[in-house]
Amino acid sequence: MAAVKKKESEYRAQDIEVLEGLEPVRRRPGMYIGGTEGPAGLHHLVREILDNSVDEAMNGHADRITVTLHADGEQVSVEDNGRGIPVDKHPKFKKPALEIILTTLHAGGKFSDKNYYSAGGLHGVGASVVNALSEKLEVCVWRDGHEWKQEFARGRAQGGLQRGGATKKTGTSITFRADSEIFRNTRFSSERLGKIIQEKAFLNRGLKIDFIDQVNGENATYCFANGIQSYLDTLLEKGKLAPLGKETFFLDRSEGVKVEAAFCWTESTSEKIFSYVNGINTAQGGSHEDGFKGGLSKAIRNYLSVHDVNLPKGVRVTADDIREGLVAVLSVNVPGAVAQLQFQGQTKDRLNNPEIQAPVEALVRSFENTLNSKPSFANVLIERISLAAKARAAARSASQSVSRKVGISHRLNLPGKLADCSSTSPAKSELFIVEGDSAGGSAKQGRDRKTQAVLPLKGKILNAIAAPEAKLKENAELRDLVSALGCGMGVDLNLSKLRYHKVIILTDADADGMHIASLLMAFFFRFMKPLVEGGYVYLGLSP
């Protein structure tokens, strides 16, 4: 390979940039909040400020929080009745602590367990990041017998700290407007804020959080005496799911690492685990979630062994079978004196502390005692797990059968209704999935026979999210689709055997057509996700 000729340029000391203050946040906001294009990053700003108020509550310094979405939909206020951010001058930097916290990265009171027993804010960047990404931010503090105010714009103080009138009130209020120079959309969603606030109230038993929605003229107060048990009930209600045997379970421990787990099984074919550490949502799981899964598997496997449960011949239970249909909420609270939390990234989507796994697993293993005390439910659960294992084995067998048939030849054993293309190059081949024989006939007439194949599907396919995998494998239309694609599905999917590098869903321009397209997308997402992630699946727009 010929050497690439580099453009001559000087690279010297003056080319090195040193970003000071909050400039790194404004230059690379995605590193701190996950992104600025969609609503997630925008609403993460609210999470950061709300988490600070929740930390006050978690440590016994506050019992009420108020979140206000202002009438313009672009300003949010978060107020608590905690101790109030310190306003006295820092002995080293000779500035009010309030200003330092809001204008300096990695400045805060949570690096040790002196001021907070446990906290979700650990990096000392949350409030300063919000300030950096706000067009305008106003803070009001009540402490030391007075009201204190200061204003900021795009991370910079607009004047000094102002002392107001005398008061016995304590707490902090922060009002901010996201910067339109940073965010594509600066309008907050009432629904999304409501979910964030409700989630925080679930995780902090007894904490009252008021939500004042001036956009819609609605107010709500969130407070749950049963904490995550109420969270589980709400998840079941929203998902229209019934707990297996009408039983839900709650496990907790309060020494050292505090753990709470609320869970149940349902007739769903998927598992849903919502995990949190110190009130922070860990969407990507981590060591605490691994401990929960491991403890549950060990508890049930040991119960099967001790009670000499005879499973159907040839059935081998896996961890996935045990967790099929599981809905769980896991909340872990780690004091600073016990461990220094290690999250993956500033957005804290995953917990990396290996030492947290053991205490969670130990607690959940005690679920075996619950099974011993509820033999009737234990029998129902074992039957449910056994059915999941049998369905998985049947699905795998069907998938392997399809894969073997496809592998016999590039052209043999393909669906009879498939009008294949003559090209043998997957990169040049396209498959149009059309609705019914009528559309199939039209598509076949108008296609390029060399590179374009047409597969008509009859009627609406099964819902891949709700239907059992074994039933999906028996469906003739889906079997034809898998056979035509040639790469198998599920755990047996082999992307290198995909026969078409463009798979185009082309349905009618009506409600039924949209429904069929949605069902096909659900199937691809659940059983052929690498095709979606690899950019092989397209959705055709009808004229």
VOKOLFI-735049 format. One record per residue (C-alpha): y, z, x. Coordinates in steps of 0.2 Angstrom, whole numbers, padded with zeros to 4 digits, always signed. Each point is the difference from the previous one (the first is absolute). Layout:
<rs>
YZX;...
</rs>
This chain:
<rs>
+0000+0000+0000;+0017-0005+0007;+0012+0014+0004;+0014+0003-0012;+0016-0003+0008;+0011+0015-0003;+0018-0001-0004;+0010+0006+0014;+0010+0016-0004;+0006+0015+0008;-0008+0017-0006;+0010+0014+0007;+0005+0018-0004;+0014-0005-0011;-0013-0009-0012;-0008+0017-0004;+0006+0008-0016;+0001+0018-0003;+0001+0004-0019;+0009+0016-0004;+0002+0011-0015;-0007-0008-0015;+0001-0018+0006;-0019-0001+0003;-0002+0003-0019;+0012-0013-0006;-0007-0013+0013;-0018+0004-0005;-0001+0008-0017;-0018-0005-0003;-0006+0011+0013;+0007+0015-0009;-0003-0004-0019;-0013-0013+0000;+0011-0015-0005;+0016-0005-0008;-0005-0015-0011;-0009+0008-0014;+0002+0016-0010;-0011+0011+0010;+0012+0002+0015;+0015+0003-0012;-0009+0014-0009;-0006+0007+0016;+0018+0006+0003;-0002+0011-0015;-0017+0006+0006;+0008+0006+0016;+0014+0010-0008;-0011+0007-0014;-0013+0005+0013;+0013+0011+0009;+0003+0009-0016;-0018+0002-0004;-0002+0007+0018;+0012+0014-0005;-0010+0003-0016;-0017+0000+0009;+0007+0014+0011;+0006+0011-0014;+0019-0004+0002;+0002-0011-0016;-0007-0001-0017;+0010-0014-0008;+0004-0018+0005;+0011-0012-0009;-0001-0019+0003;+0014-0011-0009;+0000-0019-0001;+0018-0004-0003;+0006-0012-0014;+0002-0014+0012;-0018+0001+0005;+0004-0001+0019;+0005+0018+0003;-0013+0014+0001;+0004+0019+0002;-0013+0013+0005;+0005+0019-0002;-0010+0015+0003;+0004+0019+0000;-0007+0004+0017;+0009+0008+0015;+0011-0015+0003;+0001-0010+0016;+0009+0010+0014;+0018-0003+0002;+0005+0010+0015;+0003-0008+0017;-0015-0003+0011;+0002+0010+0016;-0004-0015+0011;+0008-0015-0009;+0015+0009-0007;-0002-0009-0016;-0005+0006-0018;-0019+0000-0001;+0002-0010-0016;+0008-0014+0009;-0012+0000+0014;-0015+0000-0012;+0007-0015-0009;+0006-0010+0015;-0013+0003+0013;-0018-0005+0001;-0013+0013+0003;+0012+0015-0005;-0007+0012-0012;-0007+0018-0003;-0018-0005-0002;-0006-0002+0018;-0007+0017+0000;-0006+0012-0013;+0015+0012+0001;+0010-0006-0014;-0014-0009-0010;-0018+0006-0002;-0005-0017-0005;+0009-0016-0003;-0002-0019-0003;+0015-0004+0010;-0005+0001+0019;+0009-0013+0010;+0018+0005-0004;+0005-0018-0005;-0001+0000-0020;+0017+0005-0005;+0008-0010+0015;-0009-0015-0004;+0006+0000-0018;+0017+0003+0006;-0001-0015+0012;-0006-0011-0014;+0013+0005-0013;+0016-0009-0003;+0007+0018-0005;-0008+0017+0000;+0008+0016-0006;-0007+0017+0004;+0005+0017-0009;-0007+0016+0007;+0002+0017-0008;-0003+0014+0013;+0008+0014+0009;+0011+0004-0015;+0008-0017-0001;-0002-0018-0006;+0000-0013+0015;+0002-0019-0001;-0001-0014+0011;+0000-0019-0002;-0009-0014+0010;+0000-0019+0000;-0014-0010+0008;-0005+0015+0011;+0017+0005+0006;+0010+0015-0005;+0016-0004-0010;+0010+0015+0005;-0006+0018+0003;-0009+0013-0010;+0011+0007-0014;-0001+0018-0006;+0003+0002-0019;+0001+0015-0011;-0010+0016+0000;-0016+0000-0009;-0016+0011+0000;-0011-0016-0003;-0012-0006+0013;-0007-0017+0002;+0003-0018+0006;+0005-0016-0010;-0001-0018+0008;+0006-0015-0009;-0002-0017+0008;+0001-0019-0003;-0011-0011+0009;+0008-0013+0012;+0000-0018-0007;+0002-0006+0017;-0018+0007+0004;-0009-0002-0017;-0003-0015-0010;+0001+0010-0016;+0009+0017-0002;-0004+0004-0018;-0012+0014-0002;-0014+0000-0013;+0000+0014-0013;-0018-0002-0003;-0004+0001+0019;+0011+0015+0003;-0008+0008-0015;-0018-0002+0008;+0006+0006+0017;+0008+0016-0008;-0015+0003-0011;-0012-0001+0015;+0010+0013+0010;+0000+0012-0015;-0019-0002-0001;-0002+0004+0018;+0011+0016-0001;-0007+0011-0014;+0014+0008-0010;+0014-0010+0008;+0013-0007-0012;+0007-0017+0003;+0013-0007-0012;+0003-0018-0001;+0017-0006-0007;-0001-0018-0004;+0018-0006-0004;-0006-0018+0000;-0011+0002-0016;+0009+0016-0006;-0017+0010+0002;-0003+0017+0008;-0017+0007+0004;-0007+0016+0008;-0016+0000+0010;-0009+0016+0003;-0019+0003+0000;-0008+0017+0000;-0017-0008+0004;+0007-0010+0015;-0012-0014+0005;-0012+0004-0014;+0013-0007-0012;+0002-0014+0012;-0018-0005-0002;+0001+0002-0019;+0015-0012+0000;-0009-0013+0011;-0015+0000-0012;+0011-0001-0015;+0010-0015+0008;-0016-0009+0005;-0008+0003-0017;-0015+0008+0009;-0011+0014-0006;-0007+0013+0013;-0019-0001+0002;-0008+0014-0010;+0017+0005-0006;+0001+0010+0017;+0015+0000+0012;-0001+0011+0016;+0012+0010+0010;-0003+0007+0017;+0013+0009+0011;+0002+0011+0016;+0016+0009+0005;-0004+0007+0018;+0007-0010+0014;-0001-0018-0005;+0003+0001-0019;-0010-0013-0010;+0000-0005-0018;-0012-0013-0008;-0001-0005-0018;-0013-0013-0004;-0012-0008-0012;-0012-0015-0003;+0003-0013-0012;-0009-0016-0006;+0012-0011+0011;-0008-0010+0013;+0013+0004+0013;+0006+0016+0008;+0018+0007+0001;+0005+0013+0012;+0018+0006+0000;+0003+0010+0016;+0015+0010+0006;+0005+0011+0015;+0014+0013-0002;+0006-0010-0015;+0000-0017+0009;-0010-0014-0008;-0013-0006+0013;-0004-0017-0008;-0011-0005+0015;-0010+0016+0000;-0004+0008+0016;-0010+0015+0007;+0003+0011-0016;-0007-0014-0011;-0015-0003+0012;-0003+0019-0002;+0000-0002-0019;-0012-0015+0000;-0012+0008+0013;+0000+0017-0009;-0004-0008-0017;-0014-0011+0008;-0008+0015+0009;+0001+0011-0016;-0009-0013-0011;-0013-0005+0013;-0004+0018+0004;-0002+0003-0019;-0012-0015-0001;-0010+0006+0014;-0001+0019-0005;-0005-0005-0018;-0012-0013+0006;+0008-0013-0012;-0011-0015-0002;+0011-0016+0000;-0007-0016-0006;-0012-0009+0012;+0010-0010+0013;+0017+0007-0004;+0010+0007+0015;+0016+0009-0004;+0015-0004+0010;+0017+0009+0001;+0007-0014-0010;-0012+0003-0014;+0004+0018+0000;+0019-0004-0002;-0001-0014-0012;+0010+0005-0015;+0008+0014+0009;+0018+0005-0004;+0007+0013+0011;+0017+0008+0005;+0000+0009+0018;+0014+0011+0005;+0000+0008+0018;+0014+0011+0006;+0000+0003+0019;+0011+0014+0007;+0009-0003+0016;-0008+0014+0008;-0018-0007-0003;+0003-0018+0005;+0014-0012+0005;-0003-0014-0012;-0003-0018+0007;+0005-0013-0013;-0002-0019+0003;+0017-0007+0001;+0017+0007-0007;-0006-0005-0018;-0015+0013+0002;-0013-0011-0009;-0014+0007+0010;-0005+0017+0007;-0007+0000+0018;-0004+0018+0003;-0019+0002+0003;+0001+0019-0002;+0004-0002-0018;-0016-0008-0005;-0011+0015+0003;+0008+0012-0012;+0002-0013-0014;-0019-0004+0002;-0005+0018+0000;+0009+0003-0016;-0007-0016-0009;-0018+0004+0006;+0001+0015-0011;-0001-0012-0015;-0019+0002+0002;+0002+0017-0007;+0008-0007-0015;-0014-0012-0003;-0012+0014+0002;+0009+0010-0014;+0001-0016-0011;-0017-0008+0000;+0003-0010-0016;+0015-0008+0008;-0009-0002+0017;-0014-0010-0009;+0014-0011-0008;+0008-0003+0016;-0016-0004+0009;-0004-0013-0013;+0017-0008+0002;-0002-0001+0019;-0017-0007-0002;+0006-0014-0011;+0014-0004+0012;-0013-0001+0014;-0012-0011-0010;+0015-0011-0005;+0006-0002+0018;-0018-0005+0005;-0002-0013-0014;+0018-0007+0004;-0005-0001+0019;-0016-0009-0004;+0009-0012-0012;+0013-0004+0013;-0013-0003+0014;-0009-0011-0012;+0015-0011-0003;+0004+0000+0019;-0017-0006+0004;+0001-0014-0012;+0016-0006+0006;-0005+0001+0018;-0015-0012-0003;+0011-0015+0001;+0019-0004-0001;-0004-0011-0015;-0016+0007-0008;+0000+0013-0014;+0018-0002-0005;+0005+0002-0018;-0003-0016-0010;+0017+0000-0008;+0008+0001+0017;+0009-0017+0005;-0001+0002+0019;+0011-0009+0012;-0007-0011+0014;+0008+0008+0014;-0011+0012+0011;+0015+0009+0008;+0005+0016-0009;+0018-0001+0007;+0002-0016-0009;-0009+0004-0016;+0008+0007-0016;-0009+0008-0015;+0009-0001-0017;-0007+0013-0012;+0005-0006-0018;-0002+0006-0017;-0014-0008-0010;-0008-0017+0000;+0014-0009-0008;+0012+0005+0014;-0014-0003+0012;-0001-0018-0005;+0018-0003+0002;+0001+0008+0017;-0015-0010+0006;+0008-0016-0005;+0017+0004+0009;-0007+0008+0016;-0002-0007+0017;-0019-0001+0001;+0001+0001+0019;+0008+0017+0002;+0001+0008-0018;-0015+0008-0009;+0001+0006-0019;-0010+0014-0008;+0003+0003-0018;-0004+0017-0007;-0004+0003-0018;+0010+0014-0009;+0006+0016+0006;-0010+0008+0015;-0004+0019+0000;+0013+0012+0006;-0005+0004+0018;+0010+0017+0000;-0009+0007-0015;-0017-0008+0000;-0015+0006+0010;-0003-0010+0016;-0018-0004-0005;+0006-0007-0017;+0013-0011+0009;-0014-0007+0011;-0010-0005-0015;+0015-0010-0008;-0004-0018+0001;+0018-0006+0002;+0003+0012+0015;-0016-0004+0007;+0005-0019+0000;+0017+0005+0008;-0009+0010+0014;-0012-0014+0003;+0013-0013+0001;+0010+0010+0013;-0015+0003+0010;+0006+0015+0009;-0009+0014-0010;+0009+0015-0007;+0003+0019+0002;-0008+0007+0016;-0009-0016+0003;+0015-0011+0001;+0001-0011+0015;+0017-0009+0001;-0007-0012+0013;-0011-0008-0014;+0015-0003-0012;-0002-0018-0005;+0019-0003-0006;+0015+0007+0009;+0010-0002-0016;-0006+0008-0015;+0012-0005-0014;-0001+0009-0017;+0007-0013-0013;+0000+0006-0018;+0009-0004-0016;+0018+0004-0002;-0003+0012-0014;-0004+0019-0003;-0019-0004+0002;+0003-0010+0016;+0010+0015+0007;-0014+0012-0005;-0014-0011+0008;+0011-0001+0016;+0002+0019+0000;-0019+0002-0002;-0003-0012+0015;+0012+0009+0011;-0007+0017-0004;-0018-0007+0005;+0007-0007+0016;+0009+0016+0004;-0014+0011-0003;-0015-0010+0007;+0008-0013+0011;+0015+0008+0007;+0000-0008+0017;+0003-0017-0009;+0016+0008-0008;+0005+0008+0016;-0003-0016+0010;+0011-0010-0011;-0014-0011-0007;+0003+0003-0018;+0014-0008-0009;+0006+0001-0018;+0005-0017-0007;+0016-0001-0011;-0003-0011-0016;+0014-0012-0005;
</rs>
